[in-house]
Amino acid sequence: MDWHGFRLAFAKAKAAGFLAGPEAWTEVAKAFEFRLSGVADPSSKVQVLPMEHVIRHTDHPECPLQTRKRLEAQANDFATPSLKAVTGGA
């Protein structure tokens, strides 16, 4: 998720009154996350399930997508032959 999409999701949650926690964008951007107080019906905007839910930016250190990106990068590093191996050590 890019920063624009993350900020848009935060703004929509704030406008709907579903934030649980800091309502200042500066705090949310610093933490790379915000919390919702529950799940809302998209058509009626009414909360249908009171349950705290954490929305994290992919740059958050505990975001599973961030871990996946790191693991994929490591796998690519191992799969890519080194320059020495390709050139015969020259």
Secondary structure, 3 states (H helix, E strand, C coil): CCHHHHHHHHHHHHHHCCECCCCCHHHHHHHCEEEECCEECCCCCCEEECCCEEEECCCCCCCHHHHHHHHHHHHHHHHCCCHHHHHCCC
